[in-house]
Amino acid sequence: MEPERTAGTHDPDPSQAAGSAEPRMIARRRLLKFLAASPLVATPTVASAIASLLASAPGQALAQNYDVLRASRRALGPDGIITAPGDALNVFEFEPAAKKAVLSQDAPAHWGYLESGVDGDVTRDANHTAYQRYSLRVKRLIDARKVDSSVKVFGETWGSPIFICPVSSLGAYEPEAGVAVARAVGKRKHQMILSTVDNASIADVNKALGSPAWFQLYPTDDWAVTQALVNCAEAAGSPAIVLTVDRQGGRNTEDLFRARRLDQRDCTACHTPGFANDVSRKANFFDIDVSKVTNLYGTGMTWESVDRLRGIVKGKLLLKGIMTGDDAKQALSHGVDGILVSNHGGRAEESGQATIGVLAEVVDAVDGRIPVLVDGGVRRGTDVLKALALGATAVGIGRPYVWGLASFGEAGVDRVLEILGAEFVTIMRQVGALNIKEITRGNVTSAL
Ligand SMILES: Cc1cc2nc3c(=O)[nH]c(=O)nc-3n(C[C@H](O)[C@H](O)[C@H](O)COP(=O)(O)O)c2cc1C
């Protein structure tokens, strides 16, 4: 048995190594695959040990993995869409696969819900394209064979700075919802934030993850329900509550409404009017009396609401949806432990303001006193590195992992994380950063 690799530590690129390292690696993978398939050795325990060895094989951690060229040819489907998670070369390739899977269930409105920004999707699209305003400064002749991509956040060690953002109603894309996501995330030792309104409960997700997830909070407009949700998450061991503050103003999710026109189902069969019906498939509400709630998002919240929440949250309290340095300073003065720079993936307001464009302003405003996380439009390992260089402690993904989930379930989420992780480690090497602390503002410059 090989010694276990430390989470987030990647071996040297075998394609750079001298001699026959790469053929040896392929032979080793073939042997492991053969053993995994053999009825003689493949008891569930042995099969799972072999699976984790396969997952940790060095070649898997590399973006430029020429196994792809040597493996037997894998054609795309006739529509040019990937048919297995391993076929994806980047996370974008999961998007059409997810669309196909969701439409094959005659659920265009569910697809519209996932893709939608607001109004003309300007902010949603800006989140990603704005990463091109920054370029990376590479550094040569650094021995970057050993790279450690693990990061400490509030004393927790995460195998990667890439975390999973809260996305509601994952059950629309995979019956096990957040539990399937948690299994993939836990295996790769990332962290995740579970949505208040996922179909899976925080207790089940924490079990599947193998360690406690963070809990995203929509407080509702009934304080008793806010308290019950916080108590439930803390009782399940969740060390951080993430209050979402960007859904106060209502929104116009035009893509969803357009897709609804194509949906032949009777949507009211599930989406019956009334809050109790809205959350009747949302496990975190199962034991809570919601009879007085009229609104999930807590419309009318102010900084006083944050103080009140601060008074009951025993662990860390973060605000999700902060987009200016001024609000970040306010958050600090109200005793918040962390900030998630976010515009809800362009689903909150059509400001046109990309999250990466305001990150440095927020980071400068808090001046190292609390961690600043960011999400929105992150689709490449290089995006992750740019965000870290501009001062983010960790970087969240939303739609990409749901594309993986909708197309291939847990295996799709796993591959999305694998691809982003591999791309990220590759660019860490190129900028000469051997660990996350070595990523600094000096690594980015504005693109010409
Ligand atoms: C379908 C969907 C549902 C979402 N649900 C929630 C939610 O329940 N709570 C929340 O705070 N953010 C929610 N978000 C926002 C994400 O947490 C995250 O901010 C965003 O998806 C990041 O942008 P990206 O999708 O471009 O990666 C949702 C996003 C999507 C796409």
The ligand as a MOL file (V3000), in Angstrom:
LIG
                    3D

  0  0  0     0  0            999 V3000
M  V30 BEGIN CTAB
M  V30 COUNTS 31 33 0 0 0
M  V30 BEGIN ATOM
M  V30 1 C -29.9070 27.8230 -9.2940 0
M  V30 2 C -29.2160 28.6420 -8.2410 0
M  V30 3 C -29.7400 28.6570 -6.9620 0
M  V30 4 C -29.0910 29.3920 -5.9710 0
M  V30 5 N -29.5680 29.3280 -4.6830 0
M  V30 6 C -28.9410 30.0190 -3.7090 0
M  V30 7 C -29.3790 29.9190 -2.3640 0
M  V30 8 O -30.2910 29.1650 -2.0440 0
M  V30 9 N -28.7510 30.6890 -1.4410 0
M  V30 10 C -27.7110 31.5170 -1.7550 0
M  V30 11 O -27.1830 32.2110 -0.8860 0
M  V30 12 N -27.2520 31.5920 -3.0180 0
M  V30 13 C -27.8220 30.8480 -3.9940 0
M  V30 14 N -27.3360 30.9060 -5.2730 0
M  V30 15 C -26.1250 31.7040 -5.5660 0
M  V30 16 C -24.8550 30.8660 -5.3810 0
M  V30 17 O -24.6560 30.5720 -4.0300 0
M  V30 18 C -23.6090 31.5860 -5.8880 0
M  V30 19 O -23.5370 32.8560 -5.3090 0
M  V30 20 C -23.5530 31.7090 -7.4090 0
M  V30 21 O -24.1360 30.5840 -8.0460 0
M  V30 22 C -22.1080 31.8420 -7.8720 0
M  V30 23 O -22.0580 32.1340 -9.2300 0
M  V30 24 P -21.8040 31.0330 -10.3850 0
M  V30 25 O -23.0650 30.2510 -10.5250 0
M  V30 26 O -21.5040 31.8700 -11.5690 0
M  V30 27 O -20.6360 30.1710 -9.9680 0
M  V30 28 C -27.9370 30.1550 -6.2710 0
M  V30 29 C -27.4180 30.1130 -7.5670 0
M  V30 30 C -28.0320 29.3580 -8.5440 0
M  V30 31 C -27.4260 29.3080 -9.9220 0
M  V30 END ATOM
M  V30 BEGIN BOND
M  V30 1 1 1 2
M  V30 2 1 2 3
M  V30 3 2 2 30
M  V30 4 2 3 4
M  V30 5 1 4 5
M  V30 6 1 4 28
M  V30 7 2 5 6
M  V30 8 1 6 7
M  V30 9 1 6 13
M  V30 10 2 7 8
M  V30 11 1 7 9
M  V30 12 1 9 10
M  V30 13 2 10 11
M  V30 14 1 10 12
M  V30 15 2 12 13
M  V30 16 1 13 14
M  V30 17 1 14 15
M  V30 18 1 14 28
M  V30 19 1 15 16
M  V30 20 1 16 17
M  V30 21 1 16 18
M  V30 22 1 18 19
M  V30 23 1 18 20
M  V30 24 1 20 21
M  V30 25 1 20 22
M  V30 26 1 22 23
M  V30 27 1 23 24
M  V30 28 2 24 25
M  V30 29 1 24 26
M  V30 30 1 24 27
M  V30 31 2 28 29
M  V30 32 1 29 30
M  V30 33 1 30 31
M  V30 END BOND
M  V30 END CTAB
M  END
